[in-house]
Amino acid sequence: MGKKPDWGNYNWQTVARVNEQANIPLINSKMKGIIKKNSKDATDESFIFKLSDRHLFGKFVNGKSVGGDIERIYLFIALAVGILLIACINFMNMATAKSERRAKEVGIKKTIGASRASLISQFLTESILLTIFSVLVAIVLVEILLPTFNNLLNIKLSIDYYSSGYWIGIASVILLTGLLSGSYPALYLSSFNPIQTLKRKITRAKAIPVNLRQVLVIGQFSFAIILIIATLVIYKQVQFIKDRPVGYDINLLAEMPQDGELGNKFDLFKTELLKSGAVTSLCQSSGSLSNSGSSFWNFEWPGMTKADKDVIFNQIATTYDFTKTNGVQIVSGRDFSKSFASDTAALMLSSTAVKLMGLKTQLVHR
């Protein structure tokens, strides 16, 4: 860093090591106003947060976490719960549809003295046992398919079978799923009249609505249709993102970091690569086009408002042949040229920036 560090430069990440017992809110309260104290034009506040929260809870407003990638986790959990709910409803419908096969069993057990509570307990136990078997099959499938999934996404997911929390979660899912899916069939089957069932005349108890099964079927298919529509919409959005013009060529374009002495010997590197015929054009940039790694604000232009001073502009410092190398289309003006010495201090604006600033031919200064 230079002798005069800039309090408004956020290009570098700052990591602070604190004690495990450190009071983060107390530290943030003491840091409040430190930027404004050292920079008159600053409007931001500084604060610290746990590094472990950066991935899933990295979205902040006024120094407080308001989410982040954790929202995607919540979305996937909601989808999983929805699919599990469809399976539960499907089990209810199948169990009640085959009620005649078990009507005689219910009639005989009630005749020999079985209570309705014992029958409900039996049907719920059957449902929970079936859920346990399904979970065991699911765990086996996960273990078989997990290596393929990791290779596909280039990640390293694993299941900690020694974690008590994992098994508590599995047991909770088994219990809730078994009780939910088996509750209606248990109440339905246990309500049969023993005499009528033995005479093959099944009647429903008044306590259970006649049309509940129809409601479950409609609900099941409605949720399935919603999932299908959502899947199609997401697929269309992904295709739109893939096919949408990004403003530069993405094919036959490669980038590499400027490690070691490459930054100081870039001109020699460029000359040798062009001479070899390995590339048709080459330029040097401070960052990638696909990553907004540097930004600034407090620009001034004719007609700007007070709110415009807080507009943040992403920037890339580059050399000659920028547009030629990246395939960026120039709407107006020209690329940087060695024929103009003043181009060392020149800049190019994106069409979005020009539209935001309402510019035509005006000069922009900072």
VOPAGU-2260 file (C-alpha; in pm, 1 decimal, decimal comma):
REM VOPAGU-2260
SITE   aa  ch    i         X         Y         Z
SITE  MET   A    0       0,0       0,0       0,0
SITE  GLY   A    1     108,1     357,3     -51,7
SITE  LYS   A    2     212,9     607,5     212,1
SITE  LYS   A    3    -133,4     765,3     201,4
SITE  PRO   A    4    -390,9     486,6     211,8
SITE  ASP   A    5    -731,8     577,5      72,5
SITE  TRP   A    6   -1023,1     511,8     307,3
SITE  GLY   A    7   -1255,1     486,8       9,1
SITE  ASN   A    8   -1063,9     203,9    -160,8
SITE  TYR   A    9   -1244,9    -126,5    -110,3
SITE  ASN   A   10   -1048,3    -332,9    -361,9
SITE  TRP   A   11    -868,3    -519,5     -83,5
SITE  GLN   A   12   -1030,2    -752,8     162,8
SITE  THR   A   13    -957,2    -686,8     527,2
SITE  VAL   A   14    -945,6    -983,8     764,0
SITE  ALA   A   15    -926,5    -934,2    1140,3
SITE  ARG   A   16    -846,3   -1205,1    1388,9
SITE  VAL   A   17   -1037,3   -1182,6    1715,5
SITE  ASN   A   18   -1069,0   -1397,4    2024,5
SITE  GLU   A   19   -1334,6   -1667,6    2031,2
SITE  GLN   A   20   -1509,4   -1479,7    2312,0
SITE  ALA   A   21   -1506,2   -1152,0    2119,2
SITE  ASN   A   22   -1829,8    -952,0    2120,5
SITE  ILE   A   23   -1884,1    -876,7    1749,7
SITE  PRO   A   24   -2165,8    -622,1    1804,5
SITE  LEU   A   25   -1946,4    -438,4    2057,1
SITE  ILE   A   26   -1656,1    -424,2    1811,5
SITE  ASN   A   27   -1885,0    -292,2    1537,6
SITE  SER   A   28   -2021,5     -23,2    1770,0
SITE  LYS   A   29   -1666,2      99,0    1834,5
SITE  MET   A   30   -1585,4      93,9    1460,8
SITE  LYS   A   31   -1891,2     298,0    1372,9
SITE  GLY   A   32   -1798,0     629,0    1212,7
SITE  ILE   A   33   -1430,3     543,6    1161,7
SITE  ILE   A   34   -1447,8     591,3     783,4
SITE  LYS   A   35   -1635,5     921,9     805,4
SITE  LYS   A   36   -1383,1    1040,4    1061,6
SITE  ASN   A   37   -1094,3     984,2     819,8
SITE  SER   A   38   -1267,3    1068,0     490,6
SITE  LYS   A   39   -1495,3    1368,9     453,1
SITE  ASP   A   40   -1669,2    1240,6     139,0
SITE  ALA   A   41   -1731,1     888,9     270,8
SITE  THR   A   42   -2090,2     781,0     322,3
SITE  ASP   A   43   -2031,0     417,9     419,4
SITE  GLU   A   44   -1989,3     246,0     752,9
SITE  SER   A   45   -1741,6     -30,2     834,4
SITE  PHE   A   46   -1825,7    -346,4    1025,6
SITE  ILE   A   47   -1694,9    -698,1    1068,4
SITE  PHE   A   48   -1870,3   -1033,7    1046,8
SITE  LYS   A   49   -1775,8   -1398,4    1073,0
SITE  LEU   A   50   -1578,7   -1526,8     776,4
SITE  SER   A   51   -1781,3   -1846,9     788,8
SITE  ASP   A   52   -2096,8   -1642,3     716,4
SITE  ARG   A   53   -1960,6   -1493,7     396,0
SITE  HIS   A   54   -2077,8   -1770,7     163,1
SITE  LEU   A   55   -2437,5   -1819,1     275,9
SITE  PHE   A   56   -2504,2   -1489,8     457,6
SITE  GLY   A   57   -2296,1   -1244,1     254,8
SITE  LYS   A   58   -2571,2    -994,9     170,1
SITE  PHE   A   59   -2579,0    -693,7     400,9
SITE  VAL   A   60   -2793,5    -382,6     436,7
SITE  ASN   A   61   -2685,3    -115,5     686,4
SITE  GLY   A   62   -2439,8    -356,5     844,4
SITE  LYS   A   63   -2693,9    -632,3     903,9
SITE  SER   A   64   -2713,6    -962,7     718,8
SITE  VAL   A   65   -3029,0    -989,7     510,2
SITE  GLY   A   66   -2953,0   -1320,3     342,9
SITE  GLY   A   67   -2737,0   -1436,5      56,7
SITE  ASP   A   68   -2688,6   -1778,4     -97,4
SITE  ILE   A   69   -2878,0   -1927,0     197,5
SITE  GLU   A   70   -3191,9   -1825,4       6,8
SITE  ARG   A   71   -3108,7   -2090,1    -253,5
SITE  ILE   A   72   -3080,8   -2349,2      21,6
SITE  TYR   A   73   -3423,1   -2248,1     150,7
SITE  LEU   A   74   -3562,4   -2279,8    -201,9
SITE  PHE   A   75   -3425,5   -2632,2    -242,8
SITE  ILE   A   76   -3558,5   -2729,0     100,0
SITE  ALA   A   77   -3902,8   -2597,5       2,1
SITE  LEU   A   78   -3893,6   -2800,4    -320,2
SITE  ALA   A   79   -3788,3   -3113,1    -129,9
SITE  VAL   A   80   -4070,4   -3065,6     121,4
SITE  GLY   A   81   -4317,0   -3013,4    -163,8
SITE  ILE   A   82   -4208,3   -3332,9    -340,2
SITE  LEU   A   83   -4225,3   -3525,9     -12,1
SITE  LEU   A   84   -4574,4   -3385,4      46,9
SITE  ILE   A   85   -4683,9   -3510,2    -296,8
SITE  ALA   A   86   -4551,2   -3855,9    -207,0
SITE  CYS   A   87   -4745,4   -3850,8     120,8
SITE  ILE   A   88   -5067,7   -3753,8     -52,8
SITE  ASN   A   89   -5009,5   -4021,8    -316,2
SITE  PHE   A   90   -4967,1   -4281,4     -39,4
SITE  MET   A   91   -5293,7   -4167,9     122,5
SITE  ASN   A   92   -5482,4   -4197,5    -204,4
SITE  MET   A   93   -5343,8   -4543,4    -279,8
SITE  ALA   A   94   -5414,7   -4667,1      72,5
SITE  THR   A   95   -5775,3   -4550,5      69,4
SITE  ALA   A   96   -5827,9   -4673,4    -287,8
SITE  LYS   A   97   -5732,4   -5024,9    -174,9
SITE  SER   A   98   -5942,0   -5003,7     140,5
SITE  GLU   A   99   -6168,0   -5294,6      38,8
SITE  ARG   A  100   -5873,5   -5534,0      62,2
SITE  ARG   A  101   -5828,4   -5450,1     429,9
SITE  ALA   A  102   -6193,5   -5400,5     519,6
SITE  LYS   A  103   -6237,4   -5768,1     611,3
SITE  GLU   A  104   -5925,0   -5758,0     829,9
SITE  VAL   A  105   -6059,8   -5454,3    1014,7
SITE  GLY   A  106   -6400,3   -5619,6    1058,6
SITE  ILE   A  107   -6255,5   -5940,5    1204,1
SITE  LYS   A  108   -6024,0   -5757,1    1445,0
SITE  LYS   A  109   -6304,3   -5535,1    1569,1
SITE  THR   A  110   -6528,5   -5839,8    1612,7
SITE  ILE   A  111   -6274,2   -6012,3    1837,1
SITE  GLY   A  112   -6237,8   -5698,3    2048,4
SITE  ALA   A  113   -5975,5   -5477,6    1883,6
SITE  SER   A  114   -6025,7   -5111,3    1964,0
SITE  ARG   A  115   -6009,7   -4834,1    1709,6
SITE  ALA   A  116   -5703,2   -4689,4    1885,0
SITE  SER   A  117   -5513,5   -5017,6    1841,7
SITE  LEU   A  118   -5606,1   -5030,5    1472,0
SITE  ILE   A  119   -5489,8   -4668,9    1422,6
SITE  SER   A  120   -5164,6   -4757,7    1599,5
SITE  GLN   A  121   -5119,8   -5058,9    1369,9
SITE  PHE   A  122   -5171,6   -4861,6    1048,3
SITE  LEU   A  123   -4944,8   -4579,5    1163,4
SITE  THR   A  124   -4673,9   -4832,1    1254,8
SITE  GLU   A  125   -4699,9   -4987,0     908,9
SITE  SER   A  126   -4663,2   -4641,4     753,7
SITE  ILE   A  127   -4356,5   -4556,9     965,7
SITE  LEU   A  128   -4192,1   -4894,2     886,0
SITE  LEU   A  129   -4248,6   -4834,1     515,7
SITE  THR   A  130   -4092,8   -4487,5     554,9
SITE  ILE   A  131   -3789,3   -4637,2     731,2
SITE  PHE   A  132   -3742,1   -4883,4     445,8
SITE  SER   A  133   -3769,2   -4598,7     193,3
SITE  VAL   A  134   -3510,0   -4394,0     381,9
SITE  LEU   A  135   -3267,3   -4687,2     384,5
SITE  VAL   A  136   -3309,0   -4725,5       8,6
SITE  ALA   A  137   -3256,8   -4349,6     -32,9
SITE  ILE   A  138   -2932,5   -4359,0     170,9
SITE  VAL   A  139   -2799,2   -4645,1     -42,8
SITE  LEU   A  140   -2884,5   -4455,5    -363,6
SITE  VAL   A  141   -2717,9   -4140,2    -229,1
SITE  GLU   A  142   -2398,2   -4329,9    -150,0
SITE  ILE   A  143   -2397,0   -4484,4    -497,6
SITE  LEU   A  144   -2468,7   -4162,0    -686,9
SITE  LEU   A  145   -2277,4   -3912,5    -469,1
SITE  PRO   A  146   -1935,2   -3970,1    -636,9
SITE  THR   A  147   -2090,0   -3909,5    -979,3
SITE  PHE   A  148   -2261,0   -3594,8    -851,4
SITE  ASN   A  149   -1934,4   -3464,9    -703,0
SITE  ASN   A  150   -1749,1   -3526,6   -1029,6
SITE  LEU   A  151   -2024,5   -3352,3   -1225,2
SITE  LEU   A  152   -2008,2   -3031,0   -1018,5
SITE  ASN   A  153   -1640,1   -3062,8    -919,6
SITE  ILE   A  154   -1722,6   -3049,4    -549,1
SITE  LYS   A  155   -1662,3   -3272,8    -248,2
SITE  LEU   A  156   -1988,2   -3339,9     -68,6
SITE  SER   A  157   -1993,8   -3609,3     197,6
SITE  ILE   A  158   -2229,2   -3736,5     465,7
SITE  ASP   A  159   -2112,6   -3744,6     826,6
SITE  TYR   A  160   -2273,7   -4061,0     957,6
SITE  TYR   A  161   -2112,1   -4005,4    1297,2
SITE  SER   A  162   -2304,6   -3682,0    1349,3
SITE  SER   A  163   -2588,6   -3709,1    1599,0
SITE  GLY   A  164   -2762,6   -3413,9    1434,3
SITE  TYR   A  165   -2775,8   -3602,9    1104,6
SITE  TRP   A  166   -2954,0   -3903,4    1256,5
SITE  ILE   A  167   -3185,7   -3681,3    1460,1
SITE  GLY   A  168   -3284,9   -3507,6    1136,5
SITE  ILE   A  169   -3339,8   -3842,6     960,4
SITE  ALA   A  170   -3547,4   -3972,7    1252,9
SITE  SER   A  171   -3757,1   -3654,5    1252,3
SITE  VAL   A  172   -3825,1   -3684,6     879,3
SITE  ILE   A  173   -3920,2   -4052,3     920,2
SITE  LEU   A  174   -4156,0   -3980,2    1208,3
SITE  LEU   A  175   -4325,0   -3679,9    1047,3
SITE  THR   A  176   -4356,8   -3847,5     707,7
SITE  GLY   A  177   -4490,0   -4169,0     856,2
SITE  LEU   A  178   -4746,5   -3994,0    1073,0
SITE  LEU   A  179   -4855,1   -3753,2     799,9
SITE  SER   A  180   -4892,1   -4010,6     525,5
SITE  GLY   A  181   -5049,2   -4272,2     752,5
SITE  SER   A  182   -5288,8   -4053,4     950,6
SITE  TYR   A  183   -5575,6   -4032,1     702,4
SITE  PRO   A  184   -5560,8   -4401,3     595,4
SITE  ALA   A  185   -5547,4   -4505,1     962,2
SITE  LEU   A  186   -5851,0   -4296,0    1055,1
SITE  TYR   A  187   -6034,5   -4404,4     740,7
SITE  LEU   A  188   -5974,7   -4778,4     770,9
SITE  SER   A  189   -6031,5   -4790,9    1146,6
SITE  SER   A  190   -6372,2   -4628,0    1107,4
SITE  PHE   A  191   -6529,2   -4924,7     924,8
SITE  ASN   A  192   -6829,0   -5092,0    1087,0
SITE  PRO   A  193   -6739,7   -5461,1    1157,2
SITE  ILE   A  194   -7078,7   -5605,4    1065,6
SITE  GLN   A  195   -7108,5   -5410,4     741,8
SITE  THR   A  196   -6750,7   -5483,5     637,6
SITE  LEU   A  197   -6797,9   -5856,6     689,3
SITE  LYS   A  198   -7109,3   -5832,8     471,2
SITE  ARG   A  199   -6894,5   -5652,5     209,0
SITE  LYS   A  200   -7086,2   -5329,7     260,3
SITE  ILE   A  201   -6838,7   -5056,9     338,8
SITE  THR   A  202   -6964,8   -4724,2     465,8
SITE  ARG   A  203   -6759,5   -4422,6     566,0
SITE  ALA   A  204   -6774,9   -4271,8     910,8
SITE  LYS   A  205   -6943,2   -3934,9     928,4
SITE  ALA   A  206   -6642,3   -3784,1    1100,7
SITE  ILE   A  207   -6438,3   -3809,8     780,0
SITE  PRO   A  208   -6549,2   -3592,1     487,9
SITE  VAL   A  209   -6671,4   -3787,2     188,1
SITE  ASN   A  210   -6476,5   -3573,7     -59,8
SITE  LEU   A  211   -6144,0   -3556,9     128,0
SITE  ARG   A  212   -5981,0   -3805,2    -106,6
SITE  GLN   A  213   -6084,8   -3598,0    -405,1
SITE  VAL   A  214   -5938,3   -3291,2    -238,9
SITE  LEU   A  215   -5610,1   -3474,8    -186,4
SITE  VAL   A  216   -5598,8   -3583,1    -549,9
SITE  ILE   A  217   -5667,2   -3229,4    -672,0
SITE  GLY   A  218   -5405,6   -3090,5    -434,5
SITE  GLN   A  219   -5148,7   -3346,8    -545,7
SITE  PHE   A  220   -5191,7   -3277,6    -914,8
SITE  SER   A  221   -5210,7   -2901,4    -860,4
SITE  PHE   A  222   -4876,5   -2901,6    -680,5
SITE  ALA   A  223   -4726,5   -3125,9    -947,6
SITE  ILE   A  224   -4844,6   -2887,0   -1219,9
SITE  ILE   A  225   -4695,8   -2591,6   -1030,7
SITE  LEU   A  226   -4359,4   -2772,0   -1008,6
SITE  ILE   A  227   -4367,9   -2852,3   -1379,7
SITE  ILE   A  228   -4446,9   -2490,5   -1468,6
SITE  ALA   A  229   -4173,8   -2363,9   -1233,2
SITE  THR   A  230   -3924,3   -2606,6   -1389,8
SITE  LEU   A  231   -4011,5   -2486,1   -1739,4
SITE  VAL   A  232   -3980,1   -2121,3   -1634,3
SITE  ILE   A  233   -3640,2   -2185,1   -1471,9
SITE  TYR   A  234   -3525,1   -2374,4   -1780,8
SITE  LYS   A  235   -3629,9   -2084,3   -2004,6
SITE  GLN   A  236   -3449,0   -1838,1   -1778,5
SITE  VAL   A  237   -3130,8   -2045,4   -1785,6
SITE  GLN   A  238   -3149,1   -2069,5   -2165,4
SITE  PHE   A  239   -3203,4   -1693,5   -2182,8
SITE  ILE   A  240   -2896,5   -1631,8   -1968,1
SITE  LYS   A  241   -2688,4   -1870,0   -2181,1
SITE  ASP   A  242   -2798,7   -1721,6   -2513,9
SITE  ARG   A  243   -2819,6   -1355,2   -2411,1
SITE  PRO   A  244   -2548,9   -1139,9   -2573,2
SITE  VAL   A  245   -2295,7   -1040,3   -2308,8
SITE  GLY   A  246   -2133,1    -763,0   -2511,4
SITE  TYR   A  247   -1807,8    -942,6   -2593,8
SITE  ASP   A  248   -1690,2   -1263,7   -2760,7
SITE  ILE   A  249   -1696,2   -1563,3   -2528,9
SITE  ASN   A  250   -1568,4   -1813,2   -2785,8
SITE  LEU   A  251   -1195,1   -1847,5   -2856,1
SITE  LEU   A  252   -1128,5   -1599,6   -2576,3
SITE  ALA   A  253    -893,7   -1693,1   -2292,0
SITE  GLU   A  254    -756,7   -1506,4   -1992,8
SITE  MET   A  255    -468,7   -1573,6   -1756,4
SITE  PRO   A  256    -347,5   -1412,8   -1433,0
SITE  GLN   A  257     -47,8   -1179,1   -1442,9
SITE  ASP   A  258     175,4   -1365,5   -1200,8
SITE  GLY   A  259     543,0   -1306,4   -1140,2
SITE  GLU   A  260     722,6   -1078,6   -1388,5
SITE  LEU   A  261     448,4   -1096,9   -1651,0
SITE  GLY   A  262     302,6    -762,7   -1548,8
SITE  ASN   A  263     629,9    -579,4   -1616,6
SITE  LYS   A  264     718,5    -774,7   -1930,1
SITE  PHE   A  265     375,9    -779,2   -2089,1
SITE  ASP   A  266     485,1    -599,0   -2407,3
SITE  LEU   A  267     752,0    -862,5   -2474,8
SITE  PHE   A  268     503,5   -1138,4   -2395,6
SITE  LYS   A  269     250,8    -984,5   -2635,2
SITE  THR   A  270     507,0    -945,3   -2915,0
SITE  GLU   A  271     623,2   -1307,4   -2889,5
SITE  LEU   A  272     267,4   -1445,9   -2881,4
SITE  LEU   A  273     161,3   -1244,7   -3185,8
SITE  LYS   A  274     478,0   -1349,1   -3369,5
SITE  SER   A  275     410,4   -1716,0   -3297,8
SITE  GLY   A  276      59,3   -1695,6   -3442,0
SITE  ALA   A  277     -94,4   -1851,3   -3128,6
SITE  VAL   A  278    -321,9   -1548,6   -3084,1
SITE  THR   A  279    -465,0   -1285,5   -3315,3
SITE  SER   A  280    -490,1   -1012,1   -3054,2
SITE  LEU   A  281    -391,3    -951,8   -2692,8
SITE  CYS   A  282    -457,4    -690,6   -2426,2
SITE  GLN   A  283    -376,2    -635,3   -2061,0
SITE  SER   A  284    -647,6    -564,0   -1803,8
SITE  SER   A  285    -670,7    -508,2   -1431,6
SITE  GLY   A  286    -953,1    -760,0   -1400,4
SITE  SER   A  287   -1180,3   -1003,2   -1578,7
SITE  LEU   A  288   -1477,0    -890,4   -1786,1
SITE  SER   A  289   -1691,1   -1145,4   -1604,7
SITE  ASN   A  290   -1602,6   -1020,1   -1256,9
SITE  SER   A  291   -1664,7    -674,9   -1110,3
SITE  GLY   A  292   -1354,3    -658,2    -895,4
SITE  SER   A  293   -1303,5    -280,4    -886,9
SITE  SER   A  294   -1545,9       9,8    -859,0
SITE  PHE   A  295   -1568,0     381,4    -784,9
SITE  TRP   A  296   -1828,0     652,8    -736,0
SITE  ASN   A  297   -1865,7    1026,4    -686,3
SITE  PHE   A  298   -1852,6    1097,2   -1059,6
SITE  GLU   A  299   -1976,3    1438,0   -1172,9
SITE  TRP   A  300   -2152,2    1515,2   -1498,8
SITE  PRO   A  301   -2388,2    1787,4   -1624,1
SITE  GLY   A  302   -2743,5    1748,6   -1496,2
SITE  MET   A  303   -2660,5    1498,1   -1224,5
SITE  THR   A  304   -2869,6    1481,2    -908,6
SITE  LYS   A  305   -2764,9    1440,2    -548,1
SITE  ALA   A  306   -2858,2    1072,0    -556,1
SITE  ASP   A  307   -2633,1    1019,4    -860,5
SITE  LYS   A  308   -2326,3    1076,7    -644,0
SITE  ASP   A  309   -2388,7     738,6    -480,2
SITE  VAL   A  310   -2403,9     549,8    -810,5
SITE  ILE   A  311   -2129,1     286,8    -818,8
SITE  PHE   A  312   -1943,7     227,1   -1146,7
SITE  ASN   A  313   -1747,5     -90,6   -1215,0
SITE  GLN   A  314   -1414,1     -24,8   -1383,6
SITE  ILE   A  315   -1140,4    -209,1   -1570,3
SITE  ALA   A  316    -801,7     -53,3   -1638,5
SITE  THR   A  317    -676,2    -181,5   -1972,8
SITE  THR   A  318    -426,0    -127,1   -2255,1
SITE  TYR   A  319    -452,4     -94,4   -2631,6
SITE  ASP   A  320    -648,7    -345,2   -2845,7
SITE  PHE   A  321    -911,2    -389,0   -2574,6
SITE  THR   A  322   -1210,8    -392,5   -2808,9
SITE  LYS   A  323   -1023,3    -584,1   -3080,0
SITE  THR   A  324    -930,5    -860,5   -2838,8
SITE  ASN   A  325   -1262,2    -896,0   -2657,3
SITE  GLY   A  326   -1491,9    -825,5   -2950,2
SITE  VAL   A  327   -1663,4    -536,6   -2773,4
SITE  GLN   A  328   -1875,6    -334,5   -3015,4
SITE  ILE   A  329   -1812,6      40,2   -3004,7
SITE  VAL   A  330   -2141,6     228,3   -3033,3
SITE  SER   A  331   -1978,0     569,4   -3065,2
SITE  GLY   A  332   -1623,2     700,4   -3053,3
SITE  ARG   A  333   -1308,6     492,1   -3096,4
SITE  ASP   A  334   -1076,8     253,1   -2917,9
SITE  PHE   A  335    -760,2     360,9   -2738,5
SITE  SER   A  336    -484,8     444,4   -2984,2
SITE  LYS   A  337    -108,1     497,1   -2960,3
SITE  SER   A  338    -150,0     785,0   -3205,3
SITE  PHE   A  339    -300,2     996,9   -2927,4
SITE  ALA   A  340     -80,6    1058,0   -2624,0
SITE  SER   A  341    -381,0    1182,8   -2428,5
SITE  ASP   A  342    -535,3     834,8   -2444,6
SITE  THR   A  343    -325,2     735,2   -2145,5
SITE  ALA   A  344    -580,4     928,6   -1938,4
SITE  ALA   A  345    -884,9     848,4   -2155,9
SITE  LEU   A  346   -1176,1     623,2   -2073,8
SITE  MET   A  347   -1458,3     438,7   -2246,8
SITE  LEU   A  348   -1809,2     421,7   -2105,0
SITE  SER   A  349   -2055,5     138,8   -2144,7
SITE  SER   A  350   -2389,4     211,7   -2309,1
SITE  THR   A  351   -2555,6     152,3   -1970,9
SITE  ALA   A  352   -2340,1     419,4   -1806,8
SITE  VAL   A  353   -2405,3     664,5   -2090,3
SITE  LYS   A  354   -2779,4     607,9   -2061,6
SITE  LEU   A  355   -2769,8     650,7   -1683,1
SITE  MET   A  356   -2576,0     974,3   -1707,6
SITE  GLY   A  357   -2779,2    1105,7   -2002,5
SITE  LEU   A  358   -2461,4    1189,1   -2195,0
SITE  LYS   A  359   -2410,2    1277,5   -2559,2
SITE  THR   A  360   -2081,3    1459,8   -2607,7
SITE  GLN   A  361   -2027,4    1612,3   -2266,6
SITE  LEU   A  362   -1703,8    1573,2   -2077,8
SITE  VAL   A  363   -1694,5    1365,0   -1760,8
SITE  HIS   A  364   -1459,8    1463,6   -1480,6
SITE  ARG   A  365   -1393,4    1342,7   -1128,2
